[in-house]
Amino acid sequence: MRVGIIGCGTGGQAAAILLARRGHTVTVFERAPRLDPLGAGLLLQPPGLTVLRELNVLDVLRELGTPVHDLVGHTAGGRMVMDLAYGHLHPGLHGLGLQRAAISAALLDRMHEAQVELHLDTQIVDVRADDAPARVITSGGEVGPFDLVIAADGARSTIRGLRGDVRRDRPYRWGALWFIGDDPDGSYGTTLRQIYRGTRHMIGFLPSGRRALDEPRRVSLFWSLPLAGTDQLVKLDEWKGAVRRLTALADPLLEQIRDASQLIQAPYRDVVLRRSFRGRLVFIGDAAHAMSPQLGQGVNLALRDASVLARMIEREPTLDAALSAYERARRRHVRFYQFASRWLTPWFQSERDLLGLVRDAGFGPMCRVGPTRRQMLRSLAGIKTGVLTHDPLVWPP
């Protein structure tokens, strides 16, 4: 087949590699003039790590990443709210903190090996894919024909707005500021740590590994804020003061922030599609199911999307059958995390003060009771498909 992929993020790169290796001719279109991914670090969970193994980049990325063994969250006063160790679910289990640029570079090498054609600085304005063959419309003209077009252009997908069968596409009122700073001594350890004051103030620290072997390890700082509060970007000293009043753990990173331009603003969206494909167009990753990063599953879902799509195209006798099989295979996993992210976010980012009080009183004990702890760990590890159902855990990947 001839496959066009819109977007060269993690999901688009993974789909390109897996399809090209199966003998398909793959062309990737990316609007950025160069691949230099910005944004905070990512937490890869076991399902995502399994796909990285399939892509033959896991060993390289393990050298660059930092293992994350637990999630710990407590109030500014020290009350434990979240205390989840991966090892309680399976011996040796862990996540992997990575920088976006490290993942992108490793996957780009595999794209070149698979002879994927990459067009940078290419703005896609539309897709014609209701019937075969499909065509991609760029700002410079029409490109194609393609047997399949994959929209992997992220949470603010242009193609979704034009061609997606959208049930829900709403911005969250809350977002975050991100900063990635040096942690040469590894003082932030192997813990994803969060500190809360009610539901209005939250800071987190994610060990994010190295971009290259000759660079220092880094850690991602994220600070919750309502999008209406972005004037904090300008009043840097006031923002630093607010952070210091919440915790002293941020001090080594705050010393590295000298200008507001070093902070990255990250808005969130809540996206639900009625169907993930239409004609010869299929959506994957955040283009299909953007959500709050409260459960940290975005990159893992995108990798799973790419893997399952490639496998169904290989397995099924027709493309129509493959797209239908892909939709069925991904439905329960994706829907659970859409629901869970939507439900969980107000407990950590909202003006609902009562939720903060209930969370502080109840979440800690839930982390200590075997049955609820297992369900919370399965949610964290990215294997849940329903309130009481889950996929098998594959470990080691």
C-alpha positions in Angstrom: 0.0 0.0 0.0 0.9 3.7 -0.3 0.4 5.3 3.1 0.5 9.0 3.9 1.0 10.0 7.5 0.3 13.5 8.8 2.4 14.4 11.8 5.9 13.2 12.9 5.3 12.9 16.6 5.7 9.6 18.4 2.6 8.0 17.0 3.2 9.0 13.5 6.8 7.9 13.6 5.9 4.5 15.1 3.2 3.9 12.5 5.6 4.8 9.7 8.2 2.4 10.9 5.9 -0.5 11.5 4.1 -0.1 8.1 7.3 0.4 6.1 8.9 -2.7 7.6 5.9 -4.6 6.4 6.6 -3.5 2.8 4.3 -0.5 2.5 5.5 2.7 0.9 5.2 5.4 3.6 5.4 9.2 3.3 5.3 11.4 6.4 4.3 15.1 6.3 5.4 17.3 9.2 4.5 21.0 9.5 7.6 21.9 11.6 10.7 23.0 9.6 12.9 20.6 11.7 12.3 17.9 14.2 13.3 19.4 17.6 10.5 18.4 19.9 9.7 20.7 22.7 7.7 20.0 25.9 8.2 18.1 29.1 9.5 14.7 29.7 7.3 11.6 29.1 6.6 8.6 31.3 6.6 5.4 29.3 4.5 2.6 30.8 4.8 -1.1 30.2 2.5 -1.2 27.1 4.5 1.7 25.5 7.8 0.0 26.4 6.6 -3.2 24.7 6.0 -1.2 21.4 9.4 0.4 21.7 10.8 -3.1 21.8 8.9 -3.9 18.7 10.3 -0.8 17.1 13.9 -1.9 18.1 14.6 1.3 20.1 14.0 0.1 23.7 17.6 -0.8 24.5 18.9 2.6 23.2 16.2 4.5 25.1 16.8 2.6 28.3 20.4 3.9 28.3 19.0 7.5 28.0 16.0 7.2 30.2 15.5 7.1 34.0 13.5 4.2 35.5 10.6 5.4 37.5 9.7 3.0 40.3 6.9 4.8 42.1 4.4 7.6 42.2 4.4 9.6 45.5 2.1 12.5 46.1 1.5 14.4 49.4 0.1 17.7 50.6 2.2 20.7 51.3 1.8 19.8 55.0 3.2 16.3 54.4 0.0 14.2 54.4 0.4 11.2 52.0 -2.1 11.2 49.2 -0.6 8.9 46.5 1.9 6.1 47.3 2.1 3.6 44.5 5.1 1.4 43.8 5.1 -0.5 40.5 6.8 -3.4 42.3 3.6 -4.1 44.2 2.0 -5.1 40.9 4.9 -7.2 39.5 8.5 -7.6 40.7 10.9 -5.4 38.8 8.1 -3.5 37.1 8.8 0.2 36.4 8.0 3.1 34.0 10.7 5.0 32.1 11.1 8.7 32.1 12.3 10.1 28.8 12.7 13.3 26.9 10.6 13.8 23.8 13.7 14.6 21.8 15.4 11.3 22.8 12.4 9.3 21.6 12.1 11.3 18.4 15.8 10.9 17.5 15.7 7.2 18.1 12.6 6.7 16.0 13.9 9.0 13.2 16.9 6.7 12.8 14.6 3.7 12.4 12.5 5.7 9.9 15.6 6.3 7.8 16.5 2.6 8.0 13.0 1.6 6.8 13.2 4.1 3.9 10.3 6.3 5.1 10.0 9.5 3.0 9.8 12.6 5.3 8.6 16.0 4.2 9.3 18.7 6.7 7.9 22.3 6.7 4.8 21.0 5.0 1.4 22.4 6.0 -1.5 20.1 5.5 -4.8 22.0 4.9 -7.1 19.1 4.0 -7.5 15.4 3.1 -9.7 13.8 0.5 -10.2 10.3 1.7 -13.9 9.4 1.5 -13.1 7.2 -1.5 -10.0 5.4 -2.7 -7.5 6.7 -3.7 -7.0 9.3 -1.0 -5.1 12.6 -1.5 -3.4 15.0 0.9 -3.9 18.7 0.2 -0.9 20.8 1.3 -0.5 24.6 1.1 1.5 24.0 -2.1 -1.0 21.6 -3.8 -2.3 18.1 -3.9 -0.1 15.0 -3.0 -1.0 11.4 -3.6 -2.5 9.1 -4.4 -2.6 7.1 -1.2 -4.4 3.9 -0.2 -4.5 5.1 3.4 -4.0 8.4 5.2 -3.2 8.4 8.9 -3.9 11.6 10.9 -1.3 11.7 13.7 -1.2 15.5 14.0 -1.8 15.8 17.7 -4.3 17.2 20.2 -5.0 20.3 18.1 -5.4 18.2 14.9 -6.3 20.3 11.9 -7.6 17.2 10.1 -9.8 16.1 13.0 -11.6 19.5 12.8 -12.1 19.1 9.1 -12.8 15.4 8.6 -13.2 13.7 12.0 -16.5 12.3 13.3 -16.2 14.3 16.5 -18.4 13.6 19.5 -16.4 15.9 21.9 -13.6 18.4 21.5 -13.2 20.7 24.4 -10.3 22.5 26.0 -9.8 22.0 29.7 -9.9 25.1 31.8 -6.7 24.0 33.5 -3.3 23.4 32.0 0.3 23.4 33.2 3.6 25.2 32.9 6.6 22.9 32.2 10.3 23.3 32.6 13.0 20.7 32.0 16.1 21.3 34.1 19.4 19.7 34.8 19.7 17.1 37.5 23.3 16.0 37.2 23.5 14.3 40.6 20.2 12.5 40.2 18.8 14.2 43.3 15.2 13.7 42.2 15.8 9.9 42.2 13.4 7.5 40.5 10.1 8.8 41.8 7.4 10.7 40.1 6.6 13.1 42.9 3.7 15.5 43.3 2.8 18.1 46.0 -0.7 19.5 46.4 -2.5 22.3 48.2 -6.1 21.6 47.6 -7.1 21.3 44.0 -5.8 24.8 43.0 -2.1 24.2 43.5 0.0 21.3 42.3 3.6 20.8 41.4 5.3 17.6 40.0 8.7 16.4 39.3 9.3 13.7 36.6 12.9 12.2 36.2 13.3 12.5 32.4 16.7 11.0 31.6 19.1 12.4 29.0 18.8 13.6 25.5 22.1 12.0 24.6 24.7 9.9 26.5 27.1 12.9 26.8 24.5 15.2 28.4 23.4 15.4 32.0 20.3 13.8 33.3 17.3 16.1 33.6 14.0 16.4 35.4 10.7 17.9 34.3 8.9 20.3 36.6 5.2 20.9 36.0 3.0 23.5 37.7 -0.8 23.4 37.5 -2.6 26.6 36.6 -5.9 27.7 35.1 -5.4 29.0 31.6 -6.8 32.3 32.7 -3.8 32.6 35.0 -1.1 32.7 32.3 -0.1 36.2 33.4 2.2 34.2 35.8 4.3 33.7 32.7 5.2 37.4 32.8 5.4 37.8 36.6 8.3 35.3 36.9 9.3 36.3 40.4 5.8 36.1 41.7 5.4 32.6 40.2 8.7 31.5 41.8 7.4 32.7 45.1 4.2 30.7 44.7 6.3 27.6 43.9 8.5 28.1 46.9 5.6 28.5 49.2 4.4 25.1 48.1 7.7 23.2 48.4 11.4 23.7 48.6 12.0 20.7 46.4 11.9 23.0 43.3 14.7 25.3 44.4 17.5 23.7 42.3 15.3 24.0 39.2 14.0 27.5 40.0 17.6 28.7 40.1 18.0 27.5 36.4 14.9 29.6 35.3 16.1 33.1 34.5 13.4 34.1 31.9 9.7 33.3 31.5 10.5 32.1 27.9 12.1 29.0 29.5 8.6 27.9 30.7 6.4 26.0 28.3 2.6 26.4 28.5 0.7 23.1 28.0 -3.1 23.4 27.4 -5.1 20.2 27.5 -8.0 19.0 25.4 -10.7 16.3 25.9 -11.3 14.7 22.5 -13.7 11.8 21.7 -14.4 10.5 18.2 -17.5 8.5 17.3 -15.3 6.5 15.0 -11.6 6.6 14.6 -11.7 6.2 10.8 -13.7 7.5 7.8 -13.2 6.2 4.4 -9.4 5.9 3.8 -8.6 8.2 6.7 -7.8 6.9 10.2 -6.9 8.9 13.4 -4.3 7.8 16.0 -2.8 9.2 19.1 -3.9 12.6 20.5 -5.6 13.4 17.2 -8.0 10.6 18.0 -8.3 10.8 21.8 -6.5 13.7 23.4 -7.0 13.9 27.2 -5.7 15.4 30.4 -2.2 14.1 31.2 -3.3 13.3 34.8 -2.8 9.6 34.2 0.2 10.2 31.8 -1.0 7.8 29.1 -0.9 9.9 25.9 2.3 8.6 24.4 1.6 5.0 25.5 -1.8 5.1 23.8 -0.3 6.5 20.6 2.3 3.8 20.5 -0.3 1.1 21.0 -2.5 2.7 18.3 0.4 2.4 15.8 1.2 -1.1 16.7 -2.3 -2.4 16.6 -3.1 -0.6 13.3 0.0 -2.1 11.6 -0.9 -5.5 12.9 -4.5 -5.4 11.7 -3.5 -4.2 8.3 -1.2 -7.2 8.0 -3.7 -9.6 9.4 -7.0 -8.7 7.7 -7.8 -9.5 4.0 -9.0 -6.0 3.1 -8.2 -2.5 4.3 -11.9 -1.9 5.3 -11.7 -5.1 7.5 -8.4 -3.9 9.0 -9.8 -0.5 10.0 -12.9 -2.0 11.6 -10.7 -4.5 13.4 -8.4 -1.7 14.6 -11.4 0.2 15.9 -12.7 -2.8 17.9 -9.3 -3.7 19.2 -8.6 -0.2 20.6 -12.1 0.8 21.8 -12.1 -0.5 25.4 -8.5 0.5 26.3 -8.9 4.0 24.9 -12.4 4.6 26.4 -11.3 3.6 29.9 -8.5 6.2 29.9 -10.7 8.9 28.4 -13.2 8.2 31.2 -10.6 7.9 34.0 -8.7 11.1 32.9 -12.0 13.1 32.7 -13.1 11.8 36.1 -9.8 12.2 37.9 -8.6 15.6 36.7 -11.0 17.7 38.9 -9.6 16.0 42.0 -6.2 17.6 41.2 -6.9 20.6 39.0 -10.1 22.6 39.6 -11.7 25.1 41.9 -13.7 22.4 43.7 -12.1 22.7 47.1 -14.3 19.9 48.6 -12.8 17.4 46.2 -9.3 18.2 47.5 -10.4 17.5 51.1 -12.0 14.2 50.1 -8.9 13.3 48.1 -6.5 14.1 50.9 -8.5 12.0 53.3 -9.3 9.0 51.1 -6.7 8.4 48.4 -3.9 7.6 50.8 -5.8 4.7 52.5 -6.8 3.4 49.0 -3.1 3.1 48.1 -2.6 0.9 51.2 -5.5 -1.6 50.7 -4.6 -4.5 48.4 -7.7 -4.5 46.0 -7.9 -0.8 45.5 -4.1 -0.5 45.3 -4.0 -3.1 42.5 -6.6 -1.3 40.5 -4.8 2.0 40.9 -1.5 0.4 39.9 -3.1 -1.2 36.8 -4.4 2.3 35.9 -1.0 3.8 36.3 0.7 1.0 34.4 -1.6 1.6 31.4 -3.2 -1.8 31.2 -6.8 -1.1 32.3 -9.7 -1.6 29.9 -12.6 -1.1 32.3 -13.3 -0.4 35.9 -12.6 -4.0 36.9 -10.9 -5.3 33.7 -7.4 -5.1 32.3 -5.1 -6.4 29.6 -2.5 -8.9 30.6 0.7 -7.3 31.8 3.7 -8.0 29.6 6.9 -7.8 31.6 9.7 -7.6 30.9 8.8 -5.9 27.5 
